Amino acid sequence: MRRLLIYLALLSLGFSCTEKSQKAQELIDQVRTKYAPDQRTALFQVEISAENPLILHGETNLRQAKDSLLSLMQQHQIAVIDSIVVLPDENTEKPFALINVSVANLRSAPQHSAELATQALLGTPVLVLKARRGWCLVQTPDSYIAWTNEESLQLCSRAELERWKSVRKIIYTQTSGYAMDTLQQHRVSDLVAGNILEVKSEADDSWSILYPDGRAALIRKSEAEEWQSWLNHTSPAESSIVEKALEFQGIPYLWGGTSAKGMDCSGFTKTVYMLQGIILPRDASQQVYVGEPIDSVGDFSKLKTGDLLFFGSKKEDGPERVVHVGLWLGNMQFIHASGDVHMSSMDSASAQYDEFNRKRYLRAKRVSVSNSTEMANLFGWL
């Protein structure tokens, strides 16, 4: 009889632990849904590693999410051991970095064979969340989180980042080119549109510039503009968007690409708008939430040049799925990255008619300064 009572007591305790564990998992899922619904832009990898005692293990870049989870656990009288790490570590000496190559490849895992998630351009400030075997998990100004090789970065402290923000800079405006050494005999690196570099001095026909790691080089003045001057006159005007979009014709399609070295569909629209002073979210499924709704029924007479066109699928009883994006050029034409960057038409009588994308057209959005993030905020987000 005594053995039976002990067994029943232990069994009851087991059910209690299981119920608490299930409730704790519900609270974890609840917090993840609220604070980190998109794993591309927020990190919340928390799990239960033991049940008795109940241990919460994992990492997040959102302190508010961790605090909210622990508060909910307390409210539901669930005792936990907190082993959740908030990234980056507040004791890290250099939690920031500047991209130090023309185009840094950011991948889904810390290895060269991993999927290319996105790219970041020279001079872009990033937050370094953690490091592992020569790789850094970074967050870009558009909030994207991915891994890049440490050799692509110049790690910096808060003071070094603030200095970089305040120095005189130039932005490279040609589609692609090169920086030469001070004797103009050898190439220091290649350059692509959107690269940002510190100005050391200037001559009549050239900029003397510094890379984030201190390397010196020369750039032709005709190929770049002073950063502040460029910010002051750039805007998402219809004509300038079209002009810049057409400059990228023929650039090959590259999954994860956002530069003149290769672009995917949303990387193309993102880069075109970036060079007009506007930072768009990274992916088409994110860009569709930016801007003013213009059309959703295929009435292309409402569109203006530079509007974003979104494509995908929509079920009557299900959510819309956005998988492709392009830029409207007018005259029933749009330009997009598919195979390469090229023009297509919505006109069935045109030789450029794109029947496939016409059938999966979903909607059009108009992006302006008032409903977007300005490039001027690039150095102020950290």
C-alpha positions as CSV (number, residue, x, y, z in Angstrom):
1,M,0.0,0.0,0.0
2,R,2.8,2.4,0.9
3,R,4.6,1.7,-2.4
4,L,1.3,2.4,-4.3
5,L,0.9,5.8,-2.6
6,I,4.5,6.8,-3.4
7,Y,4.0,5.7,-7.0
8,L,0.8,7.8,-7.3
9,A,2.4,10.8,-5.7
10,L,5.3,10.6,-8.2
11,L,2.9,10.1,-11.1
12,S,1.0,13.2,-10.0
13,L,4.2,15.2,-9.8
14,G,5.1,14.0,-13.3
15,F,1.8,15.3,-14.6
16,S,2.4,18.6,-12.9
17,C,5.8,19.0,-14.5
18,T,4.4,18.1,-17.9
19,E,1.6,20.6,-17.6
20,K,4.0,23.3,-16.5
21,S,6.3,22.5,-19.4
22,Q,3.4,22.6,-21.9
23,K,2.2,26.0,-20.5
24,A,5.8,27.3,-20.6
25,Q,6.1,26.3,-24.3
26,E,2.8,28.1,-25.0
27,L,4.2,31.2,-23.5
28,I,7.4,30.9,-25.5
29,D,5.4,30.6,-28.7
30,Q,3.3,33.5,-27.7
31,V,6.3,35.8,-27.1
32,R,7.9,34.6,-30.3
33,T,4.8,35.4,-32.3
34,K,4.6,38.9,-30.8
35,Y,8.2,40.0,-30.9
36,A,9.8,37.8,-33.6
37,P,7.2,36.8,-36.1
38,D,9.8,37.1,-38.9
39,Q,13.0,35.1,-38.3
40,R,14.8,37.0,-41.0
41,T,14.8,40.2,-39.0
42,A,14.5,39.0,-35.3
43,L,16.3,36.3,-33.4
44,F,14.3,34.4,-30.7
45,Q,15.6,30.9,-30.4
46,V,14.4,29.8,-26.9
47,E,13.5,26.3,-25.9
48,I,13.0,24.2,-22.7
49,S,16.2,22.2,-22.1
50,A,15.0,20.5,-18.9
51,E,11.7,20.1,-17.0
52,N,12.6,19.5,-13.4
53,P,13.8,22.1,-12.7
54,L,12.4,23.9,-15.8
55,I,15.3,25.5,-17.7
56,L,14.9,28.1,-20.5
57,H,17.8,27.9,-22.9
58,G,18.6,29.9,-26.0
59,E,19.4,33.3,-27.4
60,T,17.7,36.4,-28.7
61,N,18.6,39.9,-29.8
62,L,15.5,41.3,-28.2
63,R,15.9,42.0,-24.5
64,Q,12.3,43.1,-24.3
65,A,11.2,39.7,-25.6
66,K,13.2,37.9,-22.9
67,D,11.9,40.2,-20.2
68,S,8.3,39.7,-21.4
69,L,8.7,35.9,-21.3
70,L,10.2,35.9,-17.8
71,S,7.4,38.1,-16.6
72,L,4.7,35.8,-18.1
73,M,6.4,32.8,-16.5
74,Q,6.2,34.6,-13.1
75,Q,2.5,35.6,-13.7
76,H,1.6,32.0,-14.3
77,Q,3.7,30.9,-11.3
78,I,6.1,28.8,-13.3
79,A,9.5,28.7,-11.7
80,V,12.3,28.7,-14.3
81,I,16.0,28.9,-14.5
82,D,17.0,31.6,-16.9
83,S,19.7,30.6,-19.4
84,I,18.6,32.9,-22.2
85,V,21.5,34.9,-23.7
86,V,20.8,38.4,-25.0
87,L,22.9,39.3,-28.1
88,P,25.2,41.0,-28.5
89,D,26.9,40.5,-25.2
90,E,27.0,43.9,-23.4
91,N,30.6,43.3,-22.4
92,T,31.8,42.9,-26.0
93,E,34.4,45.5,-26.8
94,K,33.5,45.8,-30.5
95,P,29.9,45.0,-31.1
96,F,29.7,46.9,-34.4
97,A,31.4,46.6,-37.8
98,L,31.7,48.3,-41.1
99,I,31.5,46.3,-44.3
100,N,35.1,46.4,-45.7
101,V,34.7,44.9,-49.2
102,S,32.7,46.2,-52.1
103,V,30.0,43.5,-51.6
104,A,29.8,41.3,-48.5
105,N,27.9,38.0,-48.9
106,L,25.7,37.3,-46.0
107,R,24.7,33.6,-45.6
108,S,22.1,31.6,-43.7
109,A,24.8,29.7,-41.8
110,P,28.5,30.3,-40.9
111,Q,30.0,28.6,-43.9
112,H,30.7,29.5,-47.5
113,S,28.5,26.7,-48.8
114,A,25.4,28.0,-47.0
115,E,22.6,29.7,-48.9
116,L,23.2,33.3,-49.8
117,A,20.6,35.3,-47.8
118,T,21.5,38.8,-48.8
119,Q,24.4,41.2,-49.4
120,A,25.8,44.3,-47.7
121,L,27.8,47.1,-49.4
122,L,31.1,48.7,-48.5
123,G,30.7,51.2,-45.7
124,T,27.5,49.9,-44.4
125,P,27.3,49.8,-40.5
126,V,26.1,46.5,-39.0
127,L,25.5,45.2,-35.5
128,V,27.6,42.1,-34.7
129,L,25.4,39.7,-32.6
130,K,28.0,37.0,-32.1
131,A,31.1,35.4,-33.7
132,R,31.9,31.7,-34.4
133,R,35.1,30.3,-36.0
134,G,35.9,33.3,-38.3
135,W,32.2,34.1,-39.0
136,C,30.0,36.9,-37.5
137,L,26.2,36.9,-37.2
138,V,25.3,40.5,-38.1
139,Q,22.2,42.6,-38.4
140,T,22.0,45.1,-41.3
141,P,20.2,48.5,-41.3
142,D,17.1,46.8,-42.9
143,S,17.1,44.5,-39.9
144,Y,18.2,41.4,-41.8
145,I,20.1,38.9,-39.8
146,A,22.7,36.6,-41.4
147,W,26.3,35.3,-41.3
148,T,29.3,36.8,-43.0
149,N,33.0,36.0,-43.0
150,E,34.9,38.1,-40.5
151,E,37.4,39.1,-43.3
152,S,34.6,41.1,-44.9
153,L,34.2,43.3,-41.8
154,Q,36.1,46.0,-39.9
155,L,35.0,45.5,-36.3
156,C,34.6,48.7,-34.3
157,S,33.7,50.1,-30.9
158,R,30.9,52.6,-30.3
159,A,33.5,55.4,-30.3
160,E,35.0,54.2,-33.7
161,L,31.5,53.9,-35.1
162,E,30.6,57.4,-34.0
163,R,33.8,58.7,-35.7
164,W,32.8,57.0,-38.9
165,K,29.4,58.5,-38.8
166,S,30.8,62.0,-38.4
167,V,33.6,62.0,-41.0
168,R,33.2,63.3,-44.5
169,K,32.3,60.5,-46.9
170,I,31.5,59.8,-50.6
171,I,29.1,57.4,-52.2
172,Y,30.1,55.6,-55.4
173,T,27.4,56.2,-58.0
174,Q,28.6,54.3,-61.1
175,T,27.3,50.8,-61.6
176,S,30.7,49.4,-61.1
177,G,34.4,50.4,-61.2
178,Y,37.7,50.3,-59.3
179,A,39.6,52.2,-56.7
180,M,43.3,52.7,-57.5
181,D,46.4,53.0,-55.3
182,T,47.8,56.5,-54.7
183,L,50.1,56.1,-57.7
184,Q,47.2,54.9,-59.9
185,Q,49.2,51.9,-61.0
186,H,47.3,49.1,-59.2
187,R,43.7,48.3,-58.2
188,V,43.0,48.4,-54.5
189,S,39.5,46.9,-54.9
190,D,36.5,46.8,-57.2
191,L,33.5,49.1,-56.4
192,V,29.8,49.0,-57.0
193,A,27.0,51.5,-56.8
194,G,26.2,52.4,-53.2
195,N,29.7,51.9,-51.7
196,I,30.5,54.5,-49.1
197,L,34.0,55.6,-48.2
198,E,35.7,58.1,-46.0
199,V,37.2,61.2,-47.7
200,K,40.8,61.9,-46.9
201,S,41.3,64.8,-49.3
202,E,40.3,65.8,-52.8
203,A,41.9,67.1,-56.0
204,D,40.4,68.5,-59.1
205,D,39.7,65.2,-60.7
206,S,39.8,62.6,-57.8
207,W,38.9,61.8,-54.3
208,S,41.5,60.4,-51.9
209,I,39.6,58.0,-49.8
210,L,40.1,55.6,-46.9
211,Y,38.5,52.2,-46.4
212,P,37.2,51.2,-43.0
213,D,40.4,49.3,-42.3
214,G,42.5,52.4,-43.2
215,R,43.6,51.4,-46.7
216,A,44.1,54.5,-48.9
217,A,43.0,54.8,-52.6
218,L,41.9,57.2,-55.3
219,I,38.5,57.4,-57.0
220,R,37.7,59.5,-60.0
221,K,35.4,62.4,-59.0
222,S,33.1,61.7,-61.9
223,E,32.3,58.3,-60.4
224,A,31.2,59.4,-56.9
225,E,29.5,62.2,-55.0
226,E,30.0,63.6,-51.6
227,W,27.6,61.8,-49.2
228,Q,25.9,64.8,-47.7
229,S,25.4,66.5,-51.1
230,W,24.0,63.3,-52.6
231,L,21.6,62.9,-49.7
232,N,20.4,66.5,-50.1
233,H,19.4,66.2,-53.8
234,T,18.4,62.5,-54.1
235,S,14.7,61.6,-54.0
236,P,12.5,58.8,-55.3
237,A,11.4,60.9,-58.3
238,E,9.8,58.9,-61.1
239,S,12.3,59.8,-63.8
240,S,15.4,59.1,-61.7
241,I,14.0,55.7,-60.5
242,V,13.5,54.6,-64.1
243,E,16.9,56.0,-65.2
244,K,18.7,54.1,-62.4
245,A,16.7,50.9,-63.0
246,L,17.6,50.8,-66.6
247,E,21.3,51.1,-65.7
248,F,21.1,47.6,-64.3
249,Q,19.8,46.0,-67.4
250,G,21.6,42.7,-68.1
251,I,22.9,42.2,-64.6
252,P,22.6,38.5,-64.0
253,Y,20.1,37.0,-61.5
254,L,21.6,35.9,-58.3
255,W,19.5,34.5,-55.4
256,G,20.3,36.7,-52.4
257,G,22.0,39.3,-54.5
258,T,21.5,43.0,-53.9
259,S,24.3,44.5,-55.9
260,A,25.6,45.2,-59.4
261,K,27.4,41.8,-59.1
262,G,24.1,40.0,-59.2
263,M,20.5,40.6,-58.0
264,D,17.4,38.7,-57.2
265,C,14.0,40.4,-57.8
266,S,13.7,42.2,-54.5
267,G,17.5,42.8,-54.4
268,F,17.0,44.8,-57.7
269,T,14.1,46.9,-56.4
270,K,15.9,47.4,-53.1
271,T,19.1,48.6,-54.8
272,V,17.3,50.9,-57.2
273,Y,15.4,52.6,-54.4
274,M,18.5,52.7,-52.1
275,L,20.2,54.7,-54.8
276,Q,17.3,57.1,-54.7
277,G,17.7,57.6,-51.0
278,I,15.1,55.0,-49.8
279,I,15.8,51.8,-47.8
280,L,13.3,49.1,-48.7
281,P,12.9,45.9,-46.7
282,R,15.0,43.0,-48.1
283,D,12.4,40.6,-49.6
284,A,9.4,40.9,-51.8
285,S,7.2,39.5,-49.1
286,Q,8.4,42.3,-46.9
287,Q,8.4,45.1,-49.5
288,V,4.7,44.5,-50.2
289,Y,3.9,46.1,-46.8
290,V,5.6,49.4,-47.6
291,G,4.0,52.2,-49.5
292,E,0.5,53.3,-50.6
293,P,-1.8,50.7,-52.3
294,I,-2.5,51.7,-55.9
295,D,-4.0,48.7,-57.7
296,S,-5.0,45.1,-57.1
297,V,-7.2,44.4,-60.1
298,G,-4.9,44.9,-63.0
299,D,-5.9,48.5,-63.8
300,F,-2.5,49.7,-64.9
301,S,-3.8,53.1,-65.9
302,K,-3.5,54.0,-62.2
303,L,0.2,53.3,-62.0
304,K,3.1,55.8,-62.2
305,T,6.7,55.0,-63.2
306,G,8.6,53.6,-60.3
307,D,5.7,51.9,-58.6
308,L,6.3,48.4,-57.3
309,L,4.5,45.5,-58.8
310,F,4.0,42.3,-56.8
311,F,3.4,38.8,-58.1
312,G,2.5,35.5,-56.5
313,S,-0.6,33.6,-55.6
314,K,-3.8,34.1,-53.6
315,K,-6.3,31.5,-52.6
316,E,-9.9,32.5,-51.8
317,D,-9.7,30.8,-48.4
318,G,-6.0,31.4,-47.7
319,P,-3.4,34.2,-47.4
320,E,-1.7,36.0,-50.2
321,R,1.8,34.6,-51.1
322,V,4.2,37.2,-52.6
323,V,7.2,35.7,-54.4
324,H,8.3,38.3,-57.0
325,V,8.5,42.1,-57.5
326,G,9.3,44.5,-60.3
327,L,9.3,48.2,-61.2
328,W,6.7,49.9,-63.4
329,L,8.2,51.8,-66.4
330,G,5.0,53.0,-68.0
331,N,3.5,52.2,-71.4
332,M,2.5,48.7,-70.0
333,Q,6.2,47.9,-69.4
334,F,7.9,46.8,-66.2
335,I,11.5,45.9,-65.4
336,H,12.5,43.0,-63.1
337,A,15.2,40.5,-62.2
338,S,14.4,37.1,-63.6
339,G,17.2,35.3,-65.3
340,D,18.7,38.8,-65.6
341,V,17.4,42.3,-65.2
342,H,15.2,43.0,-68.2
343,M,12.0,44.7,-69.4
344,S,8.7,42.9,-69.8
345,S,5.3,43.9,-70.9
346,M,1.7,43.5,-69.6
347,D,0.4,44.0,-73.2
348,S,-0.5,40.7,-74.8
349,A,0.3,42.3,-78.2
350,S,3.8,43.2,-77.3
351,A,6.9,41.0,-78.2
352,Q,7.9,41.5,-74.6
353,Y,4.6,40.2,-73.2
354,D,5.2,38.2,-69.9
355,E,2.1,36.0,-69.8
356,F,3.4,34.1,-66.7
357,N,3.8,37.2,-64.6
358,R,0.6,38.8,-65.9
359,K,-1.3,35.8,-64.7
360,R,0.2,36.0,-61.2
361,Y,0.1,39.8,-60.8
362,L,-1.3,40.7,-57.3
363,R,-1.0,44.4,-56.6
364,A,1.0,47.6,-57.0
365,K,2.3,49.9,-54.3
366,R,3.7,53.4,-54.4
367,V,6.7,54.3,-52.2
368,S,7.5,57.8,-51.2
369,V,9.6,59.5,-48.5
370,S,6.6,59.8,-46.2
371,N,5.9,56.0,-46.1
372,S,9.5,54.6,-46.2
373,T,12.8,54.7,-44.4
374,E,15.2,57.3,-45.8
375,M,18.8,56.5,-46.6
376,A,19.8,59.4,-44.4
377,N,19.0,57.1,-41.5
378,L,21.6,54.6,-42.5
379,F,24.2,55.8,-40.1
380,G,21.8,56.6,-37.3
381,W,20.1,53.2,-36.8
382,L,22.7,51.9,-34.4
